[in-house]
Amino acid sequence: MDTSASTRTFFKESLSVGVLGAITVALWFLVVDVVTGTPLRTPGILGSAVFLGISAPQEAVINATTVGLYSLLHGAVFFAVGVGTTALVRAADRAPNLLALFVLLTVVLQVLFAGGVAILAQFLLGVIAWWAVLGGNLVASFLMGSLLLYWHPATARRLKASESLPQS
């Protein structure tokens, strides 16, 4: 199987990576919500906060509209993340030192999410467990990065080689 980036367009690669991340986080929160006995609570509360402007969790409207609209927004955000990470890996194919930006990008995205929640609906910081957000985002980041490195084997080899170098 040819895994070279030349067999995929930038758009297809970005879309695939973004969809993988969006589905991973959505499934993660679906499991968390089902385990806690509140299916679709997380996207319902987030959708209510973004689209209805609620100011407390008990005001949330958890229905197809809030969950669906939030899911579309969630997908669009992850597509943008897919574009950024795909661009970064493709650039690292030509300039390997750019791989260091991966860690920075992951940290920045986590801070942006927390900051966005704090700005839009601070009450959500206590409603959605920090461990659930961190866990879902870490699993998604791992899978997205793994897919990109699978598709960019030369960059993956360089990354692996840099990990095995002795540190001074």
C-alpha positions as a printed NumPy array, in Angstrom:
array([[  0.   ,   0.   ,   0.   ],
       [  1.384,   3.382,  -0.979],
       [  1.243,   5.682,   2.046],
       [  2.912,   8.668,   0.419],
       [  1.285,  12.056,   0.763],
       [  1.382,  12.468,  -3.003],
       [ -1.478,   9.95 ,  -3.381],
       [ -3.835,  12.112,  -1.286],
       [ -4.829,  15.696,  -1.683],
       [ -4.211,  18.071,   1.192],
       [ -7.979,  18.463,   1.584],
       [ -8.642,  14.698,   1.822],
       [ -5.842,  14.245,   4.314],
       [ -7.01 ,  17.176,   6.452],
       [-10.614,  16.013,   6.312],
       [ -9.689,  12.445,   7.272],
       [ -7.568,  13.6  ,  10.207],
       [-10.227,  16.057,  11.375],
       [-13.058,  13.528,  11.098],
       [-10.991,  10.959,  13.019],
       [-10.433,  13.468,  15.842],
       [-14.054,  14.636,  15.916],
       [-15.452,  11.105,  15.982],
       [-12.957,  10.027,  18.641],
       [-13.906,  12.854,  21.003],
       [-17.635,  12.448,  20.271],
       [-17.492,   8.713,  21.012],
       [-15.389,   9.35 ,  24.13 ],
       [-18.008,  11.715,  25.533],
       [-20.853,   9.456,  24.469],
       [-19.274,   6.669,  26.552],
       [-18.642,   9.039,  29.491],
       [-22.236,  10.299,  29.32 ],
       [-23.733,   6.8  ,  29.032],
       [-21.617,   5.524,  31.939],
       [-22.832,   8.431,  34.097],
       [-26.436,   7.747,  33.026],
       [-26.843,  10.963,  31.012],
       [-26.596,  10.119,  27.277],
       [-25.76 ,  13.116,  25.054],
       [-25.449,  15.426,  28.069],
       [-22.084,  16.859,  27.056],
       [-22.949,  17.889,  23.466],
       [-26.397,  19.003,  24.658],
       [-24.961,  21.308,  27.322],
       [-22.243,  22.615,  25.008],
       [-24.772,  23.161,  22.215],
       [-27.109,  24.955,  24.624],
       [-24.263,  27.16 ,  25.841],
       [-23.082,  28.075,  22.335],
       [-26.411,  28.379,  20.528],
       [-28.911,  29.238,  23.282],
       [-26.61 ,  31.21 ,  25.586],
       [-27.55 ,  29.346,  28.749],
       [-25.827,  30.355,  31.972],
       [-26.394,  27.259,  34.106],
       [-26.373,  23.523,  33.352],
       [-29.986,  23.048,  34.456],
       [-31.046,  25.395,  31.622],
       [-29.61 ,  23.01 ,  29.007],
       [-31.897,  21.746,  26.282],
       [-30.681,  18.324,  25.251],
       [-32.402,  17.531,  21.985],
       [-31.584,  16.782,  18.358],
       [-31.175,  20.483,  17.551],
       [-28.637,  21.399,  20.244],
       [-26.748,  18.112,  19.89 ],
       [-26.81 ,  18.321,  16.074],
       [-25.732,  21.953,  15.871],
       [-22.96 ,  21.385,  18.378],
       [-21.84 ,  18.299,  16.461],
       [-21.56 ,  20.377,  13.275],
       [-19.514,  23.017,  15.111],
       [-17.387,  20.292,  16.708],
       [-16.737,  18.772,  13.269],
       [-15.816,  22.151,  11.78 ],
       [-13.354,  22.866,  14.601],
       [-11.732,  19.462,  14.178],
       [-11.527,  20.   ,  10.414],
       [ -9.588,  23.211,  11.141],
       [ -7.335,  21.26 ,  13.522],
       [ -6.901,  18.645,  10.771],
       [ -5.856,  21.361,   8.334],
       [ -3.298,  22.738,  10.796],
       [ -1.804,  19.409,  11.767],
       [ -1.715,  18.145,   8.191],
       [  0.023,  21.336,   7.075],
       [  2.525,  20.967,   9.92 ],
       [  3.358,  17.341,   9.085],
       [  3.643,  18.081,   5.367],
       [  5.982,  20.958,   6.173],
       [  7.967,  18.658,   8.497],
       [  8.445,  16.301,   5.552],
       [ 10.633,  19.061,   4.095],
       [ 11.908,  20.656,   7.337],
       [ 12.121,  18.023,  10.121],
       [ 12.795,  20.556,  12.876],
       [  9.138,  21.615,  12.613],
       [  8.098,  18.413,  14.408],
       [  8.813,  20.18 ,  17.692],
       [  5.758,  22.312,  16.963],
       [  3.519,  19.254,  17.449],
       [  3.808,  19.409,  21.225],
       [  3.293,  23.156,  21.196],
       [  0.239,  22.791,  18.939],
       [ -1.31 ,  20.212,  21.275],
       [ -0.803,  22.439,  24.319],
       [ -2.137,  25.509,  22.5  ],
       [ -5.272,  23.644,  21.384],
       [ -5.952,  22.489,  24.96 ],
       [ -5.544,  26.038,  26.27 ],
       [ -7.763,  27.439,  23.512],
       [-10.518,  24.957,  24.371],
       [-10.357,  25.748,  28.089],
       [-10.184,  29.48 ,  27.347],
       [-13.111,  29.266,  24.939],
       [-15.204,  27.471,  27.537],
       [-14.214,  30.021,  30.187],
       [-15.227,  32.89 ,  27.897],
       [-18.447,  31.393,  26.495],
       [-19.736,  29.567,  29.547],
       [-17.576,  29.529,  32.646],
       [-20.071,  27.313,  34.462],
       [-19.093,  24.483,  32.105],
       [-15.646,  24.255,  33.703],
       [-17.294,  22.635,  36.713],
       [-19.88 ,  20.631,  34.783],
       [-17.661,  18.769,  32.325],
       [-14.972,  16.838,  34.174],
       [-11.441,  18.009,  33.366],
       [-10.243,  14.396,  33.159],
       [-12.879,  13.638,  30.524],
       [-11.815,  16.594,  28.379],
       [ -8.139,  15.797,  28.759],
       [ -8.671,  12.081,  28.143],
       [-10.776,  12.566,  25.021],
       [ -8.425,  15.141,  23.554],
       [ -5.326,  13.043,  24.285],
       [ -6.83 ,   9.941,  22.653],
       [ -7.906,  12.001,  19.629],
       [ -4.482,  13.677,  19.391],
       [ -2.748,  10.306,  19.55 ],
       [ -4.951,   8.803,  16.821],
       [ -4.725,  11.865,  14.577],
       [ -0.945,  12.011,  14.957],
       [ -0.635,   8.269,  14.368],
       [ -2.63 ,   8.501,  11.144],
       [ -0.518,  11.403,   9.907],
       [  2.716,   9.619,  10.758],
       [  1.452,   6.478,   9.021],
       [  0.831,   8.553,   5.917],
       [  4.208,  10.307,   6.263],
       [  6.65 ,   7.463,   6.982],
       [  9.819,   9.487,   6.375],
       [  8.767,  12.009,   9.017],
       [  7.811,   9.151,  11.36 ],
       [ 11.264,   7.574,  10.891],
       [ 12.972,  10.898,  11.629],
       [ 10.84 ,  11.35 ,  14.742],
       [ 11.634,   7.833,  15.954],
       [ 15.36 ,   8.352,  15.235],
       [ 15.37 ,  11.61 ,  17.217],
       [ 13.774,   9.83 ,  20.187],
       [ 16.553,   7.235,  20.237],
       [ 19.386,   9.798,  20.269],
       [ 21.2  ,  10.114,  23.602],
       [ 20.216,  13.255,  25.466],
       [ 23.02 ,  15.5  ,  26.747]])
